[in-house]
Amino acid sequence: MKNIGPPVYSQIALDIAVRIARGDLKENTKISGRSKMASEYNVSPETIRRSFQLLQDMKIIEVLQSSGAIIKSRDNALKYIERNNIGNDFRNLKRELNALLKERSNMDKRINEIVSQIIDYSERFRNIKPLYTLEFEIPENSSILKKSITETKFWQNTGATIVAIKRSDDIILSPGPYFVFEPHDIIVVTGDMGISQRIQDLIKNID
């Protein structure tokens, strides 16, 4: 449900009381007439009349028959402000502000933590070489034909990891160490940029 604030005339009366309490408007001095005050607050003269009446009821001002009003009591203005919980509103705003500042501090702290983690990851992985996935077809007279992966010492000689073997229409994923190479097998490997030449040297034709 939407909160409905105090009526406009009441807000204006409170504002005038604050001005009196602050000393902007002095005791025993005259306040401008309704028309001028209406123009100042951008409201109707009737709204100002009701504001004046409220302040007069609180013995803060005395409305003149001719025009305007006389300020009678700064003390009553202070009591009126206190009764309207201005102090409580101020304290509530301070509490809310402190809570927001604390929340912002926590957010700033978390942002700094995340930035530090990103920098840390960047430093740790900066020198890691990127991996490549390549394919090589075994020629008919290759030196590794009829040999197993273990026998060829494939990883030791090339630094490449065999991901799969394509044989005709079949794909053999993660072949074991005893897998035997056949002509036209396509080896799918992953490794650093230097693996290409090393694999070609390993699977080249027998002279």
Secondary structure by P-SEA (a helix, b strand, c coil): cccccccaaaaaaaaaaaaaaacccccccccccaaaaaaaacccaaaaaaaaaaaaaaccbbbbcccbbbbccaaaaaaaaaaaaaaaaaaaaaaaaaaaaaaaaaaaaaaaaaaaaaaaaaaaaccbbbbbbbbbbbcccccccccccccccccccccccccbbbccccccccccccccccccbbbbbcccccaaaaaaaaacccc
